[in-house]
Every structure is written in C-alpha cells, then in structure tokens.
C-alpha cells in the first residue's frame, strides 16, 4: 500500500455520521488529474457519489481501499486555500464540511453532470495521424462531439492523451448539467474558397439549388465570418442548405464557446481616477503603504455619506492590480450592484467579474469561470463573492460593512466579514471595511486597536449635510392630521416636485397595509400556518403571509365574529404609493420592494428609470436606504422611523440608527442642497435623536454602555439556538432536555437564556423555541461546541430540527433538519 497514492474525500452526504474524510486509492491513470479541491466520483456503499478531495495522507487506517472512479473537472473548482478555509468554517460555524464546500462553487455544478469532447478552434486534423488520436479524429469528423466516457473506450485513447490534446488547444471539454448546457456556444461561418471559386461553383449548381447559390454569392461578396444565426435570418435560408455547402467544403463552419456576459450590449464609459481630497489622500497613502508591503491589515474606513469612499476603493484596487494581485469587492444588496458595476466596469473594463443572485445560473457560472481561469482580476458581488477562487488575493473591500445581509441565515451560517478576515490573513492581503455607520462590534474592535480606524469626516467638495427635521406624529394626530404624511413632509414634497427635483421616500414595509383588523371583535386575520398577521396587497386584493407564502382573498366578513367592520391598519409601500397619487395627482412614483423587484434585472431597470428623471419619487424599503447616488435627489422622507425599534432583539437601536443615517445620506449629495424629514412616534429615543443630529460618536458610547450592562456583543460571544417541531408538547420537552444537556458545558461565567417561544412562535405549521448561550471573549468554548455538535444526535426524534448560529445577527429561520 506504500506505493499507492491516497486521497481523502469528503463525500456528498450531509449527515452527521459521514461528516468526515474517507480514504480512496488514486488509480494510476487518474494520478495526474487528482488535486486538492478536485471533484471526484467515488464508490460509497452501493452508490457512486460525488466528493471533494481535501488531503493526500501518507497512509490510511482502512485496510481495503476502494478506488476513485472518475475526476469530474480538468481544473479543480476549489483551490487548496479554499479547501483549508472550508475546514475552518465547518469548525467555527458548526456546519457539515460538504455543505461549506458546496457553498463555494456555482449552483450549476451540483446537478447531474456530463462532459463532452469536441474539436477546439486550434484543431488540426492533419496532425492526428496515428494511434488513439487518429481514431478520435475519425469519430469527431463523423459526430462533431463525443461523451468523455465514451472517448475513453476508444482504442488507444487514454486520459493523459485527452488531457494533452486539451492543453494543446486541439480539443475542448464542454460540461453539461442535467439538460442544461453550462457553456454557451455560437456557430460561425466563413468562406472556404476565393470569391471567384465561389461564383464559379454557384454558376454550375442545378437551377433548383437557388438557396445554395444565394449563400455562395453572399460569401463571395462578404468574404469574412458571421454567425450561422445571422446568415439564416439575413438570407431566410434553412440550416440544411448551409449543411450541404459545408459538406462540399465550400463553407467553413466552426462552433466556439462564448462566455455569457450579463452586461452584453452595455457600454461603460471609461473613467479616470478623480483627484483626492486631503482626507482621502491620507487614507489612500496609508493603504498603498500596506499593499506594497504585502502584509495583512484590517482597516475600518468610517466615512460620512458622500465622502468619496468608493473612489478610494477604486484607486486601492488599481494599486493592487499593479502588484499582480487580485481584489474582491462585496456589496450588501443587489440594488447597489448596478451603480457599483458601472463605476468598476468604467474603471477596470473587462477585468471585472460580477457575482450575485440576480444573474442567471449560466451567467453566474461563466463569471465564476473567468475568475477561476485567471481571465479577470476583480470580483464584485454580494456575500458569496467572498469565495471567488483568486490565488493571489491582495485586497478585499466590504462596502457598508454594518449590513446584516453579510451574515448568511442558513447553513453554513457564516459571516462574510469573518471569512474575509481569514482569507486576507492567510494571503497577506488588506481588508478594507467601509461604512458611514460601523457595526458596534467593528467600532469596538477599532477602538481597542485590533482594526486600524481611518476616518473621512467631510463630504467631497465640502458639501454640507442636509438638515434633518424630526416630526412627532403624535402631535400630527392631535392636530387632526390622520394622513400617512405629516404636514412638513407634504409641504417639502410639493415644493421639491415643483422645483423639478426628486425625492426618496423610505418605509421598511412592503404591501398595502400591515394587517387587516376587525373593529367589532379586535381580531386580525392570521396566517393559518404561522403565528403572524397576513399582509394586505392592494394590487390583486389578497392577504399574504411573508413567511410561508400562504395567500387568500380578502374576507368580506370577520372569520371570528362574522362582522362586516373589517378595516386595513398600518402602512405599507403600496398604501403610501396610493396615498401619494390621491393627495398629489400627477406625481410620478417608482416603487421598489420585494414585490416589484422579483424579476431579473428589475433593480437596474427601476433605478435607471429614476436616474433618467422618469419619476419624481423613489419609494421603497431598505434596499433604497444606502449606496445610491442621484444628483437630483434633494429630499428624503422617512415615513415610520421607529418600525425597527419595536423588534424584540438587542440590535434594534443600532439598526434604526444605521438606517436613518444611511437614508439621510441620499439627499443633497451634489450641487443642490438637501433636506431630510423623519416621521416617528418616538422622537425622544436616543437612536433617532442622535441619527438626526449626526452624533455618531455619542451613539456608539451610549449603545456600548447599554450592551455592557446587559452583556451583549461586543462584550460577550453568542450561540443562538432555534428548535422547531410540528408538535408543541414534544418541542417543550426537547427544549428542557437541551437546556439540561448544555448547562454543565458552559464556560465559567457563561449564561444560558431560555428556552422561550421564538418572536414568531409558529412558521409553516412548525412551533419554534429559542435559546441563547453567552460566554466571555477570553473563555474557551471548546466543550460547549462539542456539546452543541452532539446535541442533534442526543435526540432520536426525526421531526425535531435544531438550528445553531454563532454570533448571529438574528435567529436562524428554521432548524436544519
């Protein structure tokens, strides 16, 4: 066995008993192809399963090793660094290793998988004169493509030969997942003879071969290549006509792979670096120094809205590329991506790959392959773009670093900020976290000196911050104003539109009304599957649950007391849109929420329309609160500033402060002065008061004081547990058992809170309970982690689900099953 090479493989079975490497023998014919990060097919029990190679051990404890059956990719989808990262993530976030590995590769690679061989543009059949090459050439001449497995059955054809032909550029491999082609192909046609020869052949063709004559005369004039699709539509001929001319050797046909470009047809104006302000230049020079030294450092760039953080990112990336290294830029929402992409494509052109969920799976796969093959040096995208397989990472930028969307709420429950720190430390790269409102944890780390704090305190060109008016809606009610809009906001909105300027209205709810209430008995219409009120959607007159998707028609009478006194309460984006139309006839509104941006490209389409001045008001949920930059926006209105303050979580005040500061920053970013109107029922709350006064330092001091007294992060570490079960009694029993199991494992001074019902006690007919485990920063939680890992196996109930999240920003949505 000492002469054999062994590979440790993580097999694609997400079960606790299989969450470990299994050893396999590497057959000699696969020895050159198996690498760390390779996807392989291996025998596992009676089945053949996919797995990832994670190690090459010297020896194995297994006496009889089975052999790897196949290697699924010529280039491993994962780099050794990403495999090492996956091991770390599985340990830290208590996730099965296979789940982490899957999260790192494009979704299309997880389906049924087949490979085909076809001639590449560099194919020269004349050089294939003997042995397996000649046999393969003959088959490809007859069939144009052959399955990879079938090619290996041909006489004289071996894996090393196929690999050699691919590396020589004479063969290309096409991967197909299920019925979907994961690479896009385009067929090109070009003349295979001189113009005179083509005309002579056309003259000699039979009179009924009119279409063939047409094609030959076209190419006699055209004398260059064009796509088969263009030729067929231009001349109105059939493919069979072209086939006959190709068979006669008069037309040359070539099928080429074409990477899908989500921005095809879009031209991005080339931009040059902008002159930096003294503040910007100081920050940039400090970054340049660290980048050139190729050493790791985490920088918290706290810059007020409109201070030019993005220009610093762009110039830092230019410096990174100049040193031969690559960069990743993370943005928190899809709505930020169009504007960001425009700026990055304008500066770096084709060196930029875009990774986000708004792309089709094929587009995402092609963008990922550009990164893997080294065609691009910059990746921009949402959370999962942190796994871009760059081998020489020099810079990672996390824009709006405070955003909760950087934390994944399903397995693996990683935080992109922590993954970025690991990758940067491993590769000696710089991590820049930019925001106007840092998360409390990041701000605390910077104050302790663990991050370097860089600050931009002034807007570019010295533009002033817009004045913020806080309107107490209780006073409006006393004055007899029962409208959604305060008098101040309505006046400001009217004046703004009359001046030909634009406004942004922010509301953190979608739908028409928050709930439907019976005024006779006081009951609201609830979802039958979740303990939550249904939301009224005016467009199709339905009540919908935003958790499980349940929908029903609006009842004519109360389902509890049969009263007809049913009214809509609360305020949603649809309701605000209708109220605007009613009180300000002729006003043009673009609404952006989950309902209007569900279709591909909707974000960019709506934002482009607003940017082009096709609307007076952009109305939306938190997706419009940050990062957007429109020169003509001079008014920002916050409809209900205290929406988030009523949520039962310790980050409620912080999130309110962040949102108000960010949304206020959308006004007056250019030449025209801006104004912000904030409507609230709690104007005295410190998060609202300090956001309006732009008292950032004061807010963090106040919030840290509260967190320290109540012992919440950053003054402790957390595990949050969510237990769910279709039977309430069984769930309560499981919660009690879990508490008894975990209590003895807490580090000294640790604290266990719960089990108590979750804020929404039932979702999708499953009852939910939560627990919270607190422990100190210096404490060793290894015994607790071990206990958490063993918690699921301690219960034999298949209906019980337990979700575990480390340092989570919110509860897991459900257990993991």
C-alpha positions in Angstrom: 0.0 0.0 0.0 3.0 2.3 0.4 3.4 2.6 -3.4 -0.2 3.8 -3.7 -1.3 7.4 -3.6 -4.2 8.0 -1.3 -6.8 10.8 -1.4 -9.1 11.9 1.5 -12.5 12.7 0.1 -15.5 14.5 1.7 -18.5 12.7 0.2 -21.7 14.4 -0.8 -23.9 13.1 2.1 -24.9 15.8 4.5 -25.3 13.6 7.5 -23.6 13.7 10.9 -22.1 10.2 10.6 -20.5 11.0 7.2 -19.1 14.4 8.1 -15.5 13.2 7.9 -13.0 12.4 5.2 -13.0 8.9 3.6 -9.8 7.5 2.1 -9.6 6.2 -1.5 -6.9 4.8 -3.7 -5.9 7.0 -6.7 -5.7 4.8 -9.8 -2.6 5.4 -11.9 -4.5 6.7 -14.9 -6.0 9.4 -12.7 -2.9 10.3 -10.8 -2.1 13.5 -12.9 -5.7 14.8 -12.6 -6.5 14.4 -8.9 -5.6 17.5 -6.9 -6.7 19.2 -3.7 -10.1 20.7 -4.5 -10.9 18.3 -7.3 -14.4 16.9 -7.6 -14.3 13.2 -7.9 -16.8 10.3 -8.2 -16.3 7.6 -5.7 -18.0 4.3 -4.6 -19.8 4.8 -1.3 -21.8 1.8 -0.2 -23.9 0.6 -3.1 -23.8 4.0 -4.8 -21.3 6.1 -6.7 -21.3 9.7 -5.2 -19.6 13.0 -5.9 -17.0 14.2 -3.4 -14.2 16.7 -2.9 -10.5 15.8 -2.4 -9.3 17.6 0.7 -6.0 15.9 1.5 -3.3 13.4 0.4 -2.5 11.4 3.5 0.7 9.3 3.7 -1.1 6.2 5.0 -4.6 5.1 5.7 -6.2 3.2 8.6 -8.5 1.4 6.1 -7.2 -2.0 5.1 -9.0 -2.3 1.8 -9.3 1.0 0.0 -11.7 1.4 -2.9 -10.6 3.4 -5.9 -11.7 6.8 -7.2 -13.9 6.2 -10.3 -13.6 9.5 -12.1 -12.3 13.1 -11.9 -15.1 15.4 -12.8 -13.2 18.6 -13.9 -9.9 19.1 -15.7 -9.4 22.2 -13.5 -10.4 21.7 -9.8 -13.2 24.1 -8.9 -11.6 24.8 -5.5 -8.1 26.0 -4.7 -6.2 24.4 -1.8 -6.7 27.7 0.1 -10.5 27.5 -0.2 -10.4 23.8 1.0 -8.5 25.0 4.0 -11.0 27.8 4.5 -13.9 25.3 4.3 -12.3 23.2 7.1 -12.1 26.3 9.3 -15.7 27.4 8.5 -17.1 23.9 9.3 -15.4 24.0 12.7 -16.3 27.6 13.6 -19.9 27.7 12.3 -20.7 24.1 13.3 -21.7 23.1 9.7 -21.1 19.9 7.8 -17.9 20.3 5.7 -19.7 19.2 2.5 -22.3 22.0 3.0 -19.5 24.5 3.2 -17.7 23.1 0.1 -21.0 23.3 -1.9 -21.5 26.9 -0.9 -18.2 27.8 -2.5 -19.0 26.6 -6.1 -21.6 27.7 -8.6 -25.0 26.0 -8.2 -24.9 24.5 -11.7 -22.0 22.2 -10.7 -24.2 20.5 -8.2 -26.6 18.9 -10.7 -26.3 15.8 -12.8 -23.0 16.2 -14.7 -21.7 15.0 -18.1 -18.7 16.0 -20.1 -18.4 16.1 -23.9 -15.3 16.5 -26.2 -15.4 18.5 -29.4 -12.8 20.0 -31.7 -11.4 23.3 -30.4 -10.6 26.3 -32.7 -7.0 25.0 -32.7 -8.0 21.6 -34.0 -5.7 20.4 -37.0 -6.8 17.0 -38.1 -3.8 16.5 -40.3 -1.5 16.2 -37.2 -3.6 13.4 -35.8 -2.1 10.6 -37.9 -1.6 7.6 -35.6 -3.0 5.6 -32.7 -5.7 6.9 -30.5 -5.5 10.4 -32.0 -6.4 9.1 -35.4 -9.3 7.0 -34.0 -10.6 10.1 -32.1 -10.3 12.3 -35.2 -12.3 9.9 -37.3 -15.1 9.9 -34.7 -15.2 13.7 -34.3 -15.3 14.1 -38.1 -18.5 12.0 -38.2 -20.2 13.1 -35.0 -18.8 16.6 -34.1 -18.8 15.7 -30.3 -18.4 12.6 -28.2 -19.1 12.0 -24.5 -15.9 12.0 -22.4 -16.6 8.5 -21.0 -17.2 7.1 -24.5 -14.0 8.6 -25.8 -12.0 6.7 -23.2 -13.4 3.4 -24.6 -11.9 4.0 -28.0 -8.8 2.1 -28.9 -5.6 3.9 -27.9 -7.4 6.7 -26.2 -6.3 7.4 -22.6 -6.9 10.2 -20.0 -3.3 11.5 -20.4 -3.8 11.7 -24.1 -7.1 13.7 -23.8 -5.5 16.0 -21.2 -2.6 16.6 -23.6 -4.9 17.4 -26.5 -6.9 19.8 -24.4 -3.8 21.6 -23.2 -2.6 21.8 -26.8 -5.8 23.6 -27.7 -7.0 20.9 -30.1 -9.9 19.6 -28.0 -12.3 21.4 -25.8 -14.4 20.0 -23.0 -18.0 21.1 -22.5 -19.8 20.4 -19.2 -23.5 19.8 -19.2 -25.5 19.7 -16.0 -28.8 17.8 -16.4 -30.4 19.1 -19.6 -28.8 22.5 -19.3 -25.7 23.4 -21.3 -23.5 25.2 -18.8 -21.5 26.9 -21.6 -22.9 28.9 -24.3 -21.8 28.1 -27.9 -22.1 30.1 -31.1 -21.7 28.7 -34.6 -19.6 30.8 -37.0 -19.5 30.5 -40.9 -16.8 31.8 -43.2 -15.9 31.2 -46.9 -13.6 28.3 -47.6 -12.7 29.4 -51.1 -11.9 32.5 -53.0 -14.7 34.8 -54.3 -14.1 33.7 -57.9 -14.2 30.0 -57.0 -17.5 30.5 -55.0 -19.1 32.3 -58.0 -17.9 29.6 -60.4 -19.4 26.8 -58.2 -22.7 28.8 -57.9 -22.9 29.0 -61.7 -22.5 25.2 -62.1 -25.1 24.3 -59.4 -28.5 23.0 -60.7 -31.2 25.6 -61.3 -33.3 24.3 -58.4 -30.4 24.9 -55.9 -31.4 28.6 -55.7 -30.7 28.9 -51.9 -27.2 27.4 -52.2 -26.4 29.8 -55.0 -27.6 32.7 -52.8 -25.3 31.7 -49.9 -22.3 31.3 -52.2 -22.8 34.6 -53.8 -23.3 36.3 -50.4 -19.9 34.9 -49.2 -18.2 35.9 -52.5 -19.1 39.5 -51.6 -18.9 39.2 -47.7 -15.5 37.5 -47.5 -15.5 37.4 -43.7 -17.1 35.4 -41.0 -20.5 35.8 -39.4 -22.7 33.7 -37.1 -24.9 31.0 -38.6 -27.9 32.5 -36.9 -27.3 35.9 -38.6 -26.8 34.3 -42.0 -30.1 32.3 -41.7 -32.1 35.3 -40.7 -30.5 37.6 -43.2 -31.0 35.4 -46.2 -34.0 33.5 -45.0 -32.3 30.1 -45.8 -32.5 26.9 -43.9 -29.8 25.2 -41.9 -29.9 22.2 -44.3 -28.8 24.5 -47.1 -25.7 25.5 -45.1 -25.1 21.9 -44.2 -24.8 20.8 -47.8 -22.3 23.6 -48.6 -20.2 22.7 -45.5 -20.1 19.0 -46.6 -18.8 20.2 -50.0 -16.0 22.1 -48.3 -17.2 25.5 -49.7 -18.2 27.0 -46.4 -16.2 26.6 -43.2 -18.2 26.1 -40.0 -16.8 26.4 -36.5 -18.5 26.2 -33.2 -17.0 28.4 -30.5 -17.7 28.7 -26.8 -18.9 32.1 -25.8 -19.0 33.2 -22.2 -22.3 34.7 -21.3 -21.9 38.3 -20.4 -24.7 39.7 -18.2 -23.7 43.2 -19.4 -23.6 42.3 -23.1 -24.7 45.2 -25.3 -23.9 47.7 -22.5 -21.1 50.2 -23.0 -19.3 51.5 -19.9 -17.7 54.9 -20.3 -14.1 54.7 -19.4 -13.3 56.8 -16.3 -10.1 58.2 -14.9 -9.1 58.4 -11.2 -10.5 61.5 -9.6 -8.3 64.0 -7.7 -8.5 63.1 -4.0 -9.2 65.5 -1.1 -6.5 65.8 1.5 -8.5 63.5 3.8 -9.0 60.9 1.0 -5.3 61.1 0.0 -4.1 60.5 3.6 -6.3 57.3 3.8 -5.2 56.2 0.3 -1.5 56.6 1.0 -1.8 54.6 4.2 -3.4 51.8 2.2 -0.8 52.0 -0.5 2.0 51.5 2.0 0.4 48.3 3.4 -0.5 47.0 -0.1 3.1 47.3 -1.3 4.4 45.6 1.8 2.1 42.7 1.1 1.1 42.4 4.7 -2.3 41.7 6.2 -4.1 44.5 7.9 -7.8 45.2 8.7 -8.9 48.8 8.1 -12.2 50.2 9.2 -12.9 53.1 6.9 -15.5 55.3 8.6 -16.6 57.9 6.1 -19.7 60.1 6.3 -22.1 59.6 3.4 -20.9 61.3 0.3 -17.2 61.5 1.5 -15.8 59.5 -1.5 -15.2 56.1 -0.1 -15.8 54.4 -3.4 -13.0 56.4 -5.2 -10.6 55.2 -2.5 -11.7 51.6 -3.2 -11.1 52.1 -6.9 -7.6 53.6 -6.6 -6.6 51.0 -4.0 -7.7 48.2 -6.5 -5.6 49.9 -9.2 -2.6 49.7 -6.9 -3.5 46.0 -6.1 -3.6 45.1 -9.8 -0.3 46.9 -10.4 1.3 44.4 -7.9 0.0 41.4 -9.9 -2.7 40.6 -7.3 -6.5 40.4 -7.3 -9.3 42.1 -5.5 -12.8 41.2 -4.2 -15.5 43.9 -3.6 -18.5 42.9 -1.5 -21.7 45.0 -1.6 -24.7 44.2 0.6 -27.7 44.4 -1.7 -28.5 43.6 -5.3 -29.8 47.2 -5.6 -26.3 48.5 -5.0 -24.8 46.4 -7.7 -25.9 48.3 -10.9 -24.3 51.6 -9.8 -21.3 49.9 -8.4 -20.8 47.8 -11.5 -21.0 50.9 -13.7 -18.2 52.5 -11.7 -16.0 49.4 -11.6 -16.5 48.5 -15.2 -15.8 52.1 -16.2 -12.5 52.0 -14.4 -11.4 48.4 -15.0 -13.4 47.3 -18.0 -13.2 43.5 -18.8 -11.1 42.8 -15.7 -14.3 42.8 -13.6 -16.5 39.7 -13.0 -19.9 40.2 -11.3 -21.3 37.6 -8.9 -24.8 38.0 -7.5 -28.1 36.2 -7.3 -29.7 38.5 -9.9 -27.7 36.6 -12.7 -29.0 33.5 -14.4 -27.2 30.3 -13.2 -25.4 30.2 -16.6 -24.2 33.8 -16.4 -23.0 33.2 -12.8 -21.2 30.1 -13.9 -19.4 31.9 -16.7 -18.4 34.8 -14.5 -17.0 32.3 -11.9 -15.0 30.5 -14.7 -13.5 33.8 -15.7 -12.2 34.1 -12.2 -11.0 30.5 -11.9 -9.2 30.7 -15.3 -7.4 33.9 -14.4 -9.2 36.0 -17.1 -10.3 38.7 -14.6 -8.7 40.2 -11.6 -11.6 41.9 -9.8 -14.8 40.2 -8.5 -17.7 42.3 -7.3 -20.8 40.8 -5.7 -22.9 40.1 -2.7 -22.0 37.9 0.3 -20.9 34.7 -1.5 -18.5 36.6 -3.8 -16.0 36.2 -0.9 -15.4 32.7 -2.2 -14.1 33.9 -5.6 -11.2 31.5 -6.3 -8.4 34.0 -6.7 -5.0 32.5 -6.0 -3.2 35.9 -5.3 -5.7 37.9 -3.3 -4.3 41.3 -2.4 -7.4 43.3 -1.3 -10.9 42.7 -0.1 -13.3 45.6 0.2 -16.6 45.2 2.2 -18.8 48.2 1.5 -21.5 49.1 4.1 -19.8 46.6 6.4 -22.5 47.1 9.1 -25.2 45.4 6.9 -26.8 42.3 8.4 -27.1 40.7 4.9 -23.4 39.8 5.2 -24.5 37.1 7.6 -26.0 34.0 6.0 -29.1 32.8 7.8 -28.9 29.2 6.6 -26.2 26.5 6.6 -23.4 27.3 6.5 -24.2 30.4 8.7 -21.0 32.3 8.0 -20.3 36.0 8.3 -18.6 37.3 5.1 -16.6 39.7 7.3 -15.0 36.9 9.3 -14.4 34.8 6.2 -12.7 37.8 4.5 -10.5 38.3 7.6 -9.4 34.7 7.4 -8.6 34.9 3.7 -6.8 38.2 4.0 -4.7 36.9 6.9 -3.9 33.7 5.0 -2.8 35.5 1.8 -1.2 38.6 3.4 -4.0 40.8 1.9 -5.6 44.1 3.1 -9.2 44.1 4.3 -11.0 47.4 4.0 -14.4 47.7 5.6 -16.1 50.9 4.6 -19.3 52.5 6.0 -20.7 55.7 7.4 -22.1 53.7 10.4 -19.9 50.9 11.5 -21.4 47.9 13.3 -21.0 48.3 17.1 -18.7 45.2 17.1 -16.3 46.7 14.4 -16.3 50.1 16.0 -15.3 48.5 19.4 -12.5 46.4 17.7 -11.2 49.6 16.1 -11.2 51.5 19.4 -9.3 48.6 21.0 -6.7 48.9 18.2 -7.4 45.5 16.7 -8.5 47.2 13.4 -6.9 50.4 12.1 -9.5 53.2 12.1 -9.4 55.6 9.2 -12.0 58.4 9.1 -13.4 60.7 6.5 -15.4 63.5 8.2 -16.2 65.8 5.3 -18.2 65.3 2.1 -16.4 65.7 -1.2 -16.3 69.4 -2.4 -17.2 70.4 1.2 -20.9 69.9 0.6 -23.0 70.4 3.7 -25.0 67.7 5.4 -28.8 68.1 4.9 -30.8 69.5 7.8 -32.9 66.8 9.5 -36.4 67.6 10.7 -37.8 65.1 13.2 -41.6 65.2 13.2 -43.5 63.8 16.2 -46.5 62.0 14.6 -48.4 62.2 17.9 -48.5 66.0 17.5 -49.8 65.5 14.0 -52.6 63.2 15.3 -53.5 65.8 18.0 -53.7 68.5 15.2 -56.3 66.3 13.4 -53.9 65.1 10.6 -54.6 61.4 10.1 -52.7 61.1 6.9 -49.6 59.0 6.3 -47.7 62.2 5.6 -47.0 64.9 8.2 -47.7 68.5 7.1 -43.9 69.1 7.0 -43.2 66.2 4.6 -46.2 67.0 2.4 -45.1 70.6 2.0 -41.5 69.7 1.4 -42.5 67.1 -1.2 -44.8 69.5 -3.0 -42.0 72.1 -3.2 -39.4 69.6 -4.3 -41.5 68.4 -7.2 -42.4 71.9 -8.2 -38.7 72.7 -8.5 -38.2 69.8 -10.8 -36.2 67.9 -8.3 -36.5 64.3 -6.9 -37.4 62.8 -3.6 -36.7 59.4 -1.9 -39.4 58.1 0.5 -38.3 55.2 2.7 -40.6 52.7 4.5 -39.4 49.4 5.9 -42.6 47.5 5.0 -44.0 46.2 1.7 -47.6 45.6 0.8 -50.6 47.9 1.2 -51.4 47.5 4.9 -49.6 45.8 7.6 -52.6 43.9 8.8 -56.4 43.6 8.5 -58.4 44.1 11.7 -62.0 43.5 12.7 -63.2 46.7 14.6 -66.0 44.7 16.2 -64.1 42.0 18.0 -60.5 43.3 17.6 -59.1 40.2 15.9 -56.7 40.5 13.0 -56.6 38.0 10.1 -53.8 35.5 10.9 -51.9 33.1 8.7 -53.3 29.5 9.4 -49.7 28.1 9.2 -47.8 30.8 11.1 -48.4 33.0 14.1 -48.3 36.2 12.2 -50.8 38.6 10.7 -51.5 38.4 7.0 -50.4 41.5 4.9 -52.9 43.1 2.5 -51.7 43.5 -1.1 -53.9 46.0 -3.0 -52.8 45.0 -6.5 -54.6 41.7 -6.5 -56.7 42.2 -3.4 -55.1 39.3 -1.5 -53.8 38.7 2.0 -50.4 37.2 2.0 -48.0 35.7 4.6 -44.5 37.0 4.1 -43.0 33.9 5.9 -44.6 30.9 4.2 -46.2 32.4 1.1 -49.8 31.5 2.1 -52.4 33.7 0.3 -56.2 34.2 0.5 -58.8 36.6 -0.8 -59.8 39.4 1.5 -62.7 38.2 3.6 -66.0 40.2 3.4 -66.7 39.5 7.0 -64.7 38.7 10.1 -63.8 34.9 10.3 -64.2 35.2 14.1 -67.4 37.1 14.7 -68.9 37.5 11.2 -68.9 41.3 11.5 -68.5 43.3 8.3 -66.5 46.0 10.0 -63.1 44.9 8.6 -60.5 47.7 8.1 -56.9 47.9 7.0 -54.4 49.1 9.5 -50.7 50.0 9.3 -48.8 51.4 6.3 -47.1 49.5 3.6 -45.3 50.7 0.4 -48.4 50.1 -1.8 -50.5 52.1 0.6 -48.0 55.0 0.5 -48.0 54.9 -3.3 -51.8 55.1 -3.5 -51.9 57.9 -0.9 -49.3 59.9 -2.9 -51.5 59.5 -6.1 -54.6 60.6 -4.1 -53.1 63.7 -2.4 -50.7 64.8 -5.2 -52.4 63.9 -8.5 -49.9 63.6 -11.4 -46.9 62.7 -9.2 -44.7 60.0 -10.8 -43.7 57.3 -8.4 -41.3 54.3 -8.8 -41.9 51.7 -6.0 -39.0 49.4 -5.1 -39.7 46.5 -2.7 -39.6 42.7 -2.9 -42.8 42.6 -4.9 -41.7 44.9 -7.7 -38.1 43.7 -7.9 -38.6 40.0 -8.1 -37.9 39.6 -11.8 -34.4 39.5 -13.2 -33.0 43.0 -14.0 -35.8 44.8 -12.2 -33.5 46.6 -9.8 -31.4 48.1 -12.5 -34.4 48.9 -14.7 -36.2 50.8 -12.0 -33.1 52.7 -10.8 -32.1 53.6 -14.3 -35.6 55.0 -14.9 -35.4 57.1 -11.8 -31.9 58.3 -12.7 -33.2 59.3 -16.1 -35.8 61.5 -14.4 -38.8 59.4 -15.4 -40.2 59.7 -11.8 -40.4 62.3 -9.1 -40.4 60.0 -6.2 -38.5 56.8 -5.5 -40.5 54.9 -2.8 -39.0 51.8 -1.2 -37.9 49.6 1.6 -34.4 49.3 3.0 -33.0 48.3 -0.4 -33.0 52.1 -1.3 -31.6 53.2 2.0 -27.9 53.2 1.2 -25.3 53.4 -1.5 -27.5 55.0 -4.2 -26.3 58.3 -5.6 -28.7 60.5 -7.6 -27.7 64.2 -8.3 -31.2 65.5 -8.5 -32.4 64.0 -5.1 -32.8 66.9 -2.7 -35.5 65.4 -0.3 -35.5 62.3 1.8 -38.6 61.3 3.8 -38.7 58.5 6.4 -42.3 57.5 6.8 -42.0 55.5 10.1 -38.6 55.7 11.7 -39.5 53.6 14.7 -40.6 50.4 12.8 -37.5 48.5 13.8 -37.3 49.8 17.4 -40.2 47.5 18.4 -38.5 44.3 17.3 -37.5 42.0 20.2 -33.7 42.0 19.6 -30.8 43.7 21.1 -29.6 45.2 17.8 -32.9 47.1 17.2 -31.5 50.6 18.2 -28.3 50.0 16.2 -30.2 49.1 13.1 -32.5 52.1 13.4 -29.5 54.4 13.7 -27.8 52.8 10.7 -30.9 53.0 8.5 -31.7 56.6 9.4 -28.1 57.8 8.9 -27.8 55.9 5.6 -31.1 57.0 4.1 -30.5 60.6 5.2 -27.3 60.5 3.2 -29.2 60.1 -0.1 -30.1 63.8 -0.1 -28.0 66.7 -1.3 -25.0 64.7 -2.4 -24.3 67.0 -5.4 -24.7 70.8 -6.1 -28.2 71.2 -4.9 -28.8 71.4 -1.1 -30.9 68.6 0.5 -33.4 68.2 3.3 -34.5 65.1 5.4 -37.9 64.7 7.1 -38.1 61.9 9.7 -41.6 60.9 10.9 -41.7 59.0 14.2 -43.8 58.2 17.3 -40.7 58.0 19.5 -38.7 61.2 18.8 -37.0 61.0 22.2 -35.3 57.6 21.5 -31.5 58.1 21.5 -31.0 56.2 18.2 -33.5 58.6 16.4 -32.3 61.7 18.2 -28.6 61.0 17.6 -29.1 59.9 13.9 -30.9 63.2 13.2 -28.1 65.2 14.9 -25.4 63.1 13.2 -23.9 62.4 16.7 -22.1 59.2 15.7 -19.6 59.0 18.5 -22.2 59.7 21.1 -24.5 57.0 19.7 -21.7 54.4 19.9 -20.8 55.4 23.5 -24.5 55.1 24.5 -25.0 51.8 22.7 -21.9 50.3 24.1 -22.9 51.3 27.6 -26.3 49.6 27.2 -24.7 46.4 25.7 -22.1 46.2 28.5 -24.8 46.5 31.2 -27.0 43.8 29.5 -24.0 41.7 28.5 -24.4 41.5 24.7 -21.8 41.6 21.9 -19.2 43.0 21.7 -18.9 42.3 25.5 -19.6 38.6 25.1 -19.9 35.9 22.4 -23.1 34.2 21.5 -24.7 31.0 20.3 -28.3 31.2 19.3 -30.4 28.0 19.0 -33.7 27.6 17.3 -35.7 24.4 18.0 -38.7 23.6 15.8 -41.3 20.8 15.8 -44.8 20.2 14.5 -45.9 19.2 18.0 -45.9 21.9 20.7 -45.6 19.5 23.6 -42.7 17.5 22.1 -40.9 20.8 21.4 -41.2 21.9 25.0 -39.8 18.6 26.2 -36.9 18.9 23.7 -36.2 22.4 24.9 -36.0 21.3 28.6 -33.7 18.4 27.6 -31.4 20.7 25.6 -31.1 23.1 28.5 -30.1 20.3 30.8 -27.6 19.0 28.2 -25.9 22.3 27.6 -25.9 24.0 31.1 -23.0 22.0 32.5 -20.9 22.7 29.4 -20.9 26.5 29.6 -17.6 28.1 30.4 -17.3 29.7 33.9 -19.4 32.8 34.0 -21.4 31.7 30.9 -25.1 32.2 30.8 -28.0 30.2 29.2 -31.2 32.1 28.4 -34.4 30.1 27.6 -35.9 28.0 26.2 -38.6 30.5 25.4 -41.1 30.8 22.5 -39.5 32.5 19.4 -40.7 36.0 18.5 -42.9 34.3 15.8 -43.9 31.1 17.7 -45.1 29.2 14.7 -44.0 29.2 11.0 -45.2 26.8 8.3 -47.0 24.7 10.9 -43.9 24.2 13.0 -43.7 25.5 16.6 -40.5 27.3 17.5 -38.5 27.9 20.7 -35.2 29.7 21.1 -32.2 29.6 23.4 -29.3 31.9 23.8 -25.8 30.9 25.2 -23.5 33.7 26.3 -19.8 33.3 27.1 -16.9 35.7 27.6 -14.3 36.7 24.9 -11.3 35.0 26.6 -13.3 31.9 27.5 -12.6 28.6 25.8 -15.9 27.4 24.4 -14.5 24.0 23.1 -16.5 21.8 25.5 -19.7 23.8 24.7 -19.0 23.5 20.9 -18.5 19.7 21.3 -21.8 19.6 23.2 -23.6 21.6 20.5 -22.2 19.2 17.9 -23.6 16.2 19.8 -26.9 17.9 20.6 -28.7 16.7 17.4 -27.7 13.1 17.9 -28.8 13.2 21.5 -32.4 13.3 20.2 -33.9 10.5 18.3 -36.9 12.5 17.1 -36.8 12.8 13.3 -39.4 15.7 13.4 -37.2 17.9 15.6 -35.0 20.5 13.9 -32.2 22.3 15.6 -30.6 25.4 14.1 -27.4 26.7 15.7 -25.9 30.0 14.9 -22.6 31.5 16.1 -22.5 35.3 16.7 -25.7 35.6 14.7 -27.3 38.9 13.8 -30.8 37.3 14.0 -32.4 33.9 14.8 -32.0 31.1 12.3 -35.1 30.9 10.1 -35.6 27.3 10.9 -33.8 24.3 12.2 -31.5 22.3 9.9 -33.5 19.0 9.9 
